[in-house]
């Protein structure tokens, strides 16, 4: 179920500019997981890492302005 929560956040972020901007400003994965929990997306750091590894996505910021390359469309 937690994996589904990670995927739901990544899909929602892919559709919502506002959500992407909020989460793109978060620097660490720990803070990202905490913010997600506050928004109702309950998952662990290990579960986030597992989904990102499966999808081949990177948590690193890229571009100018810097954005995470994790959002699914």
ZIRA-V807853 format. One record per residue. N is the residue number from 1. RES is the residue in one small letter. SS is DSSP state (2 for helix, 1 for strand, 0 for the rest). PSI is psi in radians with two decimals (none if undefined). D_FIRST is the distance of its C-alpha to the first C-alpha in whole Angstrom. Layout:
# ZIRA-V807853
n	res	ss	psi	d_first
N	RES	SS	PSI	D_FIRST
N	RES	SS	PSI	D_FIRST
This chain:
# ZIRA-V807853
n	res	ss	psi	d_first
1	x	0	-0.70	0
2	x	2	-0.64	4
3	x	2	-0.69	5
4	x	2	-0.61	5
5	x	2	-0.70	7
6	x	2	-0.86	9
7	x	2	-0.70	10
8	x	2	-0.73	10
9	x	2	-0.76	13
10	x	2	-0.63	15
11	x	2	-0.79	15
12	x	2	-0.73	16
13	x	2	-0.54	18
14	x	2	-0.39	20
15	x	2	-0.33	21
16	x	0	1.94	22
17	x	2	-0.73	25
18	x	2	-0.79	25
19	x	2	-0.75	21
20	x	2	-0.79	22
21	x	2	-0.72	25
22	x	2	-0.89	24
23	x	2	-0.49	21
24	x	2	-0.42	24
25	x	0	-0.15	26
26	x	0	2.23	24
27	x	0	-0.72	25
28	x	0	2.68	23
29	x	2	-0.63	19
30	x	2	-0.78	19
31	x	2	-0.60	21
32	x	2	-0.82	18
33	x	2	-0.71	15
34	x	2	-0.74	17
35	x	2	-0.70	18
36	x	2	-0.75	15
37	x	2	-0.71	14
38	x	2	-0.48	17
39	x	0	0.09	16
40	x	0	0.14	13
41	x	0	1.73	10
42	x	0	1.92	9
43	x	0	2.87	9
44	x	0	2.95	11
45	x	2	-0.73	14
46	x	2	-0.67	13
47	x	2	-0.67	10
48	x	2	-0.84	12
49	x	2	-0.71	15
50	x	2	-0.76	13
51	x	2	-0.75	12
52	x	2	-0.68	16
53	x	2	-0.78	17
54	x	2	-0.71	16
55	x	2	-0.23	17
56	x	0	0.27	20
57	x	0	2.66	20
58	x	0	2.39	22
59	x	0	-0.25	21
60	x	0	2.63	25
61	x	1	2.47	27
62	x	1	2.66	29
63	x	0	-3.11	32
64	x	0	1.87	34
65	x	0	2.65	33
66	x	0	2.34	30
67	x	1	2.61	27
68	x	1	2.56	24
69	x	0	0.75	23
70	x	0	-0.19	19
71	x	0	2.35	19
72	x	0	2.43	18
73	x	0	none	21
